[in-house]
């Protein structure tokens, strides 16, 4: 196994890439995938090793560092940040599988993963494993990945015809790619669909999802690391939220970059920065970004604190994790919308980044696991003493 150098500070390392990421963001938006130079630069900076086990050259930083690293990437390109977050989640999920499976997945340095939690496939048992058939959408970063984490439905053990979801990992070379990513937001993420047509998956790569959700993981080696002693959904929430707060900060930066010399057309204000309405709007946006970042950091800090002291995750804790994520993405979107509406008619041109930034944030708010209303309802339901109405908690 080739030893890979480990950057001392991933946040600062990716911060140096922001100008390059910005320069390729429009290309990614047009071509519906990340620019090769973006992928290479992120790989060199260690962005795809945030949740890779240390024995394979991974970084294993604390969760706040991961959040801030992804947020920094989003200042240059929201799609690049989104792909980085998905890679972190799916790499973490692969690290729950048996150690010999991890050795197979991470045999080559620089291996990248993608995937989804949607169980839109079927596994049928055969000698030595299962035959997998199905189609999975929203596979962000598939163009640049070598393995996909897949959730599918399989017959449950025991009598009867019950089924349960299982998690596995499949090489991208065994799947078909469907180029169907024609969207208004996160266009550069290349979140196409993949198809499995009678793909054999060995039994050792199968892990029942109920065991994953109960934190009964199969890796012996990673059990010693706090990074891999956290629940799936709170972990995924924390590793997703950085893109939203980073995009909100990008909207703020873009607004102030264009502000000098701008007028408010059809008014007596010669300069926009002199108008009280501008002062009110930028203050409101700044406070929303600060509040969103606070929710994101508290989510990450809670994840690490519980992993460190071994305290259990109650249903209330889990619901709050999703609520914090939902609130952070909602506040980020509201901040960007305020700044976008204050950016004037010229901001509708496609070469003005704030247009892409707001589109990306609207796409994030539509995500089924990130939607603010869905997560607030789940949180309130648990606060009222009712059981969660989802397994994804």
CORLINDA-V945076 format. One record per run of one state. SS is the DSSP state (H for helix, E for strand, - for the rest). FROM is the first residue (numbers start at 1). LEN is the number of residues. If there is no record, write none. Layout:
# CORLINDA-V945076
SS,FROM,LEN
SS,FROM,LEN
This chain:
# CORLINDA-V945076
-,1,9
H,10,6
-,16,2
H,18,14
-,32,4
H,36,9
-,45,2
H,47,3
-,50,4
H,54,3
-,57,6
H,63,12
-,75,3
H,78,17
-,95,4
H,99,7
-,106,7
E,113,14
-,127,2
E,129,11
-,140,2
H,142,3
-,145,2
E,147,9
-,156,7
E,163,9
H,172,3
-,175,1
E,176,3
-,179,8
H,187,3
-,190,2
E,192,11
H,203,3
-,206,1
E,207,2
H,209,5
-,214,8
H,222,3
-,225,1
H,226,3
-,229,3
H,232,28
-,260,12
H,272,3
-,275,1
H,276,34
-,310,5
H,315,27
-,342,3
H,345,4
-,349,4
H,353,14
-,367,5
H,372,12
-,384,10
